[in-house]
Amino acid sequence: MSDRVPTRFVRTLLRMAGDRGYDFTVILNAAGLDFNPLDESDPAYRAEISALQYSRVYQQVLSLLQDETFGVTGTELVVPGAFRMMCYCIISCKNLGQAIQRASEFYRTFFDERSQLYANFTEQFARVGYRTRGDREGTTVAAADAYGLSVWHRFFGWLCGRPIELKRVDFAGSPPENLEKYEALFRCPLYFNQPHDLLYFDSASLAWPIVHTEHSLREFLRTAPYQLLIMESSPGGNNLSTQVKAMIGHDFSEGFPGFEAISSALNMSAPTLRRRLKREGTTFQQLKDEARCEAAKLCLDRRDLSINEVALQMGFTDPSAFHRSFKKWTGQTPGQFRASLRRRD
């Protein structure tokens, strides 16, 4: 996906803040926006902003409204607090299929029909999207509709640590003028004037395990949706090391996934995976160390875990071995790293 986002995407966020009496000038300044996205007549107005700028606006509005937005139904499709709560509801699911079903149930429970996530699984395809999106007859597909589906597609891939290949995408509206941008976004056949807005992908993907934990989710939410806006969505993408590291995951209390298991999941032989990682300047062992280091940092940020308990979570039966490894990875002992976190807080 491009690292550019249509400016109109921030309008709903800003209106949510403005309707509750907040001055969003501070939000715009902090996000590095030198114009008012609500005023297209502004001489400095731009039709697109960076993904990072959008994410900064999202995070600040979330921070302001997180105590107010959960449970808001209405007709708004962008409710930051709701997405956050949904993430925590599904992160413990065993596989993608279970996660999608739980997400669908979440939106069905708290939101009106227009905002609900529709999911239908058959032996061949999983179909996920919006079954009803208002009266769309005779209207052109809007960029927001396409990006909304794309973010779900990328979020599902993030949960599993690997991109999901789409088989087709349906839109209820008629084809847009800039069709090539939509084709580049989804990289699969697009069908217009359909009954619903839906993603189609192979049902075999539903059995893929969720590789993240509540702690890695917390890190994801700190900058969301930036990762989803810039992540590689094609299984043929070049960033294989990122996929492998995500598949290694963050929970090592029961050991690591084996190299053979990961290469099989990526539909390539072990020698091929080894060669491709080497071309990217890394190895499976390096990726395991990086994943373990990131997970250890997340666990050390938890005040409820002692350092010895963190060591066990990382798969170390000997705490002194964890100390040596962590210092090798970061140049600090676990205790020094935890102290630096507390000074930061």
C-alpha positions as CSV (number, residue, x, y, z in Angstrom):
1,M,0.0,0.0,0.0
2,S,1.1,3.6,-0.6
3,D,2.3,5.5,2.4
4,R,-0.2,8.2,1.4
5,V,-3.7,8.5,2.8
6,P,-6.6,10.6,1.4
7,T,-7.0,13.7,3.6
8,R,-10.7,13.2,3.9
9,F,-10.0,10.1,6.1
10,V,-9.1,12.4,9.0
11,R,-12.3,14.5,8.8
12,T,-14.4,12.0,10.8
13,L,-11.8,11.9,13.5
14,L,-11.5,15.7,13.7
15,R,-15.3,16.1,13.8
16,M,-15.5,13.5,16.6
17,A,-13.1,15.7,18.6
18,G,-14.8,19.0,17.6
19,D,-18.3,17.7,18.5
20,R,-17.1,17.0,22.1
21,G,-15.6,20.5,22.4
22,Y,-12.0,19.8,21.8
23,D,-9.8,22.2,19.9
24,F,-8.2,20.1,17.2
25,T,-5.7,22.7,16.2
26,V,-3.3,21.1,18.7
27,I,-3.9,17.8,17.1
28,L,-3.1,19.1,13.6
29,N,0.1,20.8,14.8
30,A,1.3,17.6,16.6
31,A,0.6,15.6,13.5
32,G,2.6,18.0,11.3
33,L,-0.4,19.2,9.3
34,D,-0.1,22.9,8.3
35,F,-3.7,23.1,6.9
36,N,-7.3,22.4,8.0
37,P,-8.5,19.1,6.5
38,L,-12.1,20.2,7.0
39,D,-11.5,23.3,4.7
40,E,-10.8,22.4,1.1
41,S,-10.6,26.1,0.3
42,D,-7.5,26.4,2.5
43,P,-4.6,27.5,0.2
44,A,-2.4,24.9,1.8
45,Y,-4.9,22.1,1.5
46,R,-3.6,18.8,0.2
47,A,-5.7,15.9,-1.0
48,E,-3.3,13.4,0.6
49,I,-1.3,13.2,3.8
50,S,1.3,10.7,5.0
51,A,0.3,7.5,6.7
52,L,2.3,8.6,9.7
53,Q,0.4,11.9,9.9
54,Y,-2.9,10.1,9.7
55,S,-1.8,7.7,12.5
56,R,-0.8,10.6,14.7
57,V,-4.2,12.2,14.3
58,Y,-5.8,8.8,15.0
59,Q,-3.8,8.3,18.2
60,Q,-4.4,11.7,19.6
61,V,-8.2,11.5,19.0
62,L,-8.2,8.1,20.5
63,S,-6.4,9.4,23.6
64,L,-8.9,12.3,24.0
65,L,-12.0,10.2,23.4
66,Q,-11.2,6.7,24.6
67,D,-13.4,7.0,27.7
68,E,-16.3,8.3,25.6
69,T,-16.3,6.5,22.3
70,F,-16.7,2.8,23.3
71,G,-20.3,1.9,22.8
72,V,-21.1,4.8,20.4
73,T,-23.1,3.3,17.6
74,G,-24.7,5.9,15.4
75,T,-23.5,5.7,11.8
76,E,-19.9,6.4,12.1
77,L,-17.6,3.7,10.7
78,V,-14.5,5.1,12.4
79,V,-14.6,4.7,16.2
80,P,-11.1,4.4,17.6
81,G,-12.1,3.0,21.0
82,A,-14.2,0.3,19.4
83,F,-11.4,-1.1,17.2
84,R,-9.1,-1.1,20.2
85,M,-11.5,-3.1,22.4
86,M,-12.2,-5.5,19.5
87,C,-8.5,-6.2,19.2
88,Y,-8.3,-7.2,22.8
89,C,-11.3,-9.4,22.4
90,I,-9.8,-11.4,19.6
91,I,-6.1,-11.5,20.3
92,S,-6.4,-14.7,22.4
93,C,-8.1,-16.6,19.5
94,K,-6.3,-19.7,18.3
95,N,-6.6,-19.1,14.6
96,L,-7.7,-16.5,12.0
97,G,-11.2,-18.0,11.4
98,Q,-12.0,-17.8,15.1
99,A,-10.7,-14.2,15.3
100,I,-12.8,-13.1,12.3
101,Q,-15.9,-14.7,13.8
102,R,-15.3,-13.0,17.2
103,A,-14.7,-9.6,15.5
104,S,-17.9,-10.0,13.6
105,E,-19.8,-10.9,16.8
106,F,-18.2,-7.8,18.5
107,Y,-19.5,-5.4,15.9
108,R,-22.8,-7.1,15.7
109,T,-23.3,-6.7,19.4
110,F,-22.3,-3.0,19.7
111,F,-23.0,-1.4,16.3
112,D,-25.9,-0.8,14.0
113,E,-26.2,-2.8,10.8
114,R,-24.3,-0.4,8.6
115,S,-21.1,-0.8,10.7
116,Q,-21.2,-4.5,11.3
117,L,-18.6,-6.8,9.9
118,Y,-20.0,-9.6,7.8
119,A,-18.3,-13.0,7.6
120,N,-19.2,-16.1,5.7
121,F,-17.0,-19.2,5.3
122,T,-17.4,-22.0,2.7
123,E,-15.2,-24.9,1.9
124,Q,-13.5,-22.9,-0.9
125,F,-13.7,-19.2,0.2
126,A,-13.8,-17.0,3.2
127,R,-15.9,-13.8,2.5
128,V,-15.5,-10.9,4.9
129,G,-16.8,-7.3,4.6
130,Y,-19.9,-5.3,4.8
131,R,-23.2,-6.8,3.8
132,T,-25.1,-3.5,3.9
133,R,-23.5,-0.1,3.3
134,G,-26.6,2.1,2.7
135,D,-28.2,2.8,-0.6
136,R,-25.3,2.5,-3.1
137,E,-27.2,2.0,-6.3
138,G,-25.9,4.3,-9.0
139,T,-23.0,5.6,-6.8
140,T,-19.3,5.3,-7.6
141,V,-17.1,3.3,-5.2
142,A,-15.5,5.8,-2.8
143,A,-11.8,5.6,-1.7
144,A,-12.9,5.2,1.9
145,D,-14.8,2.0,1.0
146,A,-11.7,0.5,-0.7
147,Y,-9.3,1.6,2.1
148,G,-11.7,0.3,4.8
149,L,-11.6,-3.2,3.2
150,S,-7.9,-3.0,2.6
151,V,-7.2,-2.2,6.3
152,W,-9.2,-5.3,7.4
153,H,-7.2,-7.4,4.9
154,R,-3.9,-6.1,6.3
155,F,-5.1,-6.5,9.9
156,F,-5.9,-10.2,9.3
157,G,-2.4,-10.6,7.8
158,W,-0.8,-8.9,10.8
159,L,-2.6,-11.2,13.1
160,C,-1.2,-14.2,11.3
161,G,2.2,-12.7,10.6
162,R,1.9,-13.2,6.8
163,P,0.1,-11.6,3.9
164,I,-3.2,-13.2,2.8
165,E,-3.7,-13.6,-1.0
166,L,-7.0,-12.2,-2.1
167,K,-9.0,-14.1,-4.7
168,R,-11.4,-11.3,-5.5
169,V,-13.0,-8.1,-4.1
170,D,-16.6,-7.1,-4.5
171,F,-17.9,-3.5,-4.4
172,A,-21.5,-2.4,-4.3
173,G,-20.8,0.8,-6.2
174,S,-19.8,1.3,-9.8
175,P,-16.2,1.5,-11.0
176,P,-14.2,4.6,-10.0
177,E,-12.3,6.7,-12.5
178,N,-8.9,5.9,-11.1
179,L,-9.4,2.1,-11.3
180,E,-5.7,1.4,-11.5
181,K,-5.2,2.6,-7.9
182,Y,-7.8,0.1,-6.7
183,E,-6.2,-2.7,-8.7
184,A,-2.8,-1.9,-7.2
185,L,-4.3,-1.9,-3.7
186,F,-5.8,-5.4,-3.9
187,R,-3.9,-7.1,-6.6
188,C,-6.8,-9.4,-7.5
189,P,-9.9,-9.3,-9.8
190,L,-12.3,-6.5,-8.7
191,Y,-16.1,-6.8,-9.3
192,F,-18.4,-3.8,-9.2
193,N,-22.2,-3.3,-8.8
194,Q,-22.3,-6.3,-6.5
195,P,-24.7,-6.7,-3.6
196,H,-22.1,-6.2,-1.0
197,D,-18.5,-5.0,-0.3
198,L,-16.5,-8.2,0.3
199,L,-13.0,-9.6,0.5
200,Y,-12.6,-13.2,-0.9
201,F,-9.7,-15.4,0.2
202,D,-8.8,-19.1,0.4
203,S,-10.6,-20.8,3.4
204,A,-7.3,-22.6,4.2
205,S,-6.1,-19.3,5.6
206,L,-8.7,-19.6,8.4
207,A,-6.6,-22.3,10.1
208,W,-3.5,-20.1,10.3
209,P,-2.6,-19.5,14.0
210,I,-2.7,-16.0,15.6
211,V,1.0,-15.3,16.2
212,H,0.6,-12.2,18.4
213,T,-0.1,-11.8,22.1
214,E,-1.8,-9.1,24.2
215,H,1.6,-7.5,24.9
216,S,2.6,-7.3,21.2
217,L,-0.9,-6.0,20.5
218,R,-0.3,-3.2,23.0
219,E,2.8,-2.1,21.0
220,F,0.8,-2.4,17.7
221,L,-2.0,-0.1,19.1
222,R,0.5,2.6,20.2
223,T,1.0,3.5,16.6
224,A,-2.0,2.0,14.8
225,P,-3.0,2.1,12.1
226,Y,0.4,3.1,10.7
227,Q,1.7,-0.5,10.4
228,L,-1.4,-1.5,8.4
229,L,-1.1,1.4,6.0
230,I,2.5,0.7,5.1
231,M,2.8,-3.1,5.5
232,E,3.4,-5.5,2.5
233,S,0.1,-7.1,1.6
234,S,1.2,-9.4,-1.2
235,P,2.4,-13.0,-0.4
236,G,5.0,-12.4,-3.2
237,G,6.4,-9.3,-1.4
238,N,10.1,-9.0,-0.8
239,N,10.1,-8.5,2.9
240,L,10.3,-12.1,3.8
241,S,12.2,-11.6,7.0
242,T,9.4,-9.5,8.5
243,Q,6.9,-12.3,7.7
244,V,9.2,-15.0,9.3
245,K,9.7,-12.9,12.4
246,A,6.0,-12.3,12.8
247,M,5.4,-16.0,12.4
248,I,7.9,-16.7,15.2
249,G,5.6,-14.6,17.3
250,H,6.1,-13.2,20.8
251,D,5.1,-16.2,23.1
252,F,8.1,-18.5,23.7
253,S,6.9,-20.1,27.0
254,E,6.3,-23.3,25.0
255,G,9.2,-23.1,22.6
256,F,9.8,-21.8,19.1
257,P,8.1,-22.8,15.9
258,G,10.6,-24.8,13.9
259,F,12.3,-23.7,10.7
260,E,10.7,-26.6,8.8
261,A,7.3,-25.6,10.0
262,I,7.7,-22.0,9.0
263,S,9.1,-22.9,5.5
264,S,6.2,-25.3,5.0
265,A,3.7,-22.6,6.0
266,L,5.3,-20.2,3.5
267,N,5.0,-22.9,0.8
268,M,8.7,-23.1,0.1
269,S,11.5,-25.6,0.8
270,A,13.9,-25.0,3.7
271,P,16.9,-24.4,1.4
272,T,14.9,-21.8,-0.5
273,L,13.8,-20.0,2.6
274,R,17.4,-20.0,3.9
275,R,18.7,-18.6,0.6
276,R,16.0,-15.9,0.5
277,L,16.7,-14.8,4.1
278,K,20.4,-14.7,3.2
279,R,19.7,-12.4,0.3
280,E,17.9,-10.1,2.8
281,G,21.0,-10.1,5.0
282,T,19.7,-12.2,7.8
283,T,19.3,-15.8,9.1
284,F,16.6,-17.7,10.9
285,Q,18.6,-17.6,14.1
286,Q,19.0,-13.8,13.9
287,L,15.3,-13.4,13.4
288,K,14.6,-15.6,16.4
289,D,17.0,-13.5,18.5
290,E,15.3,-10.3,17.3
291,A,11.8,-11.6,18.0
292,R,12.9,-12.9,21.5
293,C,14.5,-9.5,22.2
294,E,11.4,-7.6,21.2
295,A,9.2,-9.9,23.3
296,A,11.5,-9.6,26.3
297,K,11.3,-5.8,26.1
298,L,7.5,-6.0,26.1
299,C,7.5,-8.3,29.1
300,L,9.9,-6.1,31.0
301,D,7.5,-3.3,30.6
302,R,5.0,-5.3,32.6
303,R,5.2,-4.4,36.3
304,D,3.4,-7.6,37.3
305,L,6.3,-9.8,36.1
306,S,9.6,-10.3,37.9
307,I,12.7,-10.6,35.8
308,N,12.9,-14.3,36.5
309,E,9.3,-14.7,35.4
310,V,10.2,-12.8,32.2
311,A,13.0,-15.2,31.6
312,L,10.6,-18.2,31.9
313,Q,8.2,-16.5,29.4
314,M,11.1,-16.2,27.0
315,G,11.8,-19.9,27.3
316,F,14.9,-19.6,29.5
317,T,15.0,-22.2,32.3
318,D,18.1,-20.5,33.7
319,P,17.6,-16.8,34.6
320,S,21.4,-16.1,34.3
321,A,21.3,-17.3,30.6
322,F,18.5,-14.8,30.0
323,H,20.6,-12.0,31.6
324,R,23.5,-12.9,29.3
325,S,21.4,-13.1,26.2
326,F,19.5,-9.9,26.9
327,K,22.8,-8.0,27.5
328,K,24.2,-9.4,24.2
329,W,21.1,-8.2,22.4
330,T,20.7,-4.7,23.9
331,G,23.9,-3.8,25.7
332,Q,21.9,-3.6,29.0
333,T,20.9,-6.1,31.7
334,P,17.2,-6.7,32.1
335,G,17.3,-4.7,35.3
336,Q,18.9,-1.7,33.6
337,F,16.5,-1.8,30.8
338,R,13.5,-2.0,33.2
339,A,14.9,1.0,35.2
340,S,15.2,3.0,32.0
341,L,11.5,2.3,31.2
342,R,10.5,3.5,34.6
343,R,12.5,6.7,34.2
344,R,10.8,7.3,30.9
345,D,7.3,6.8,32.4
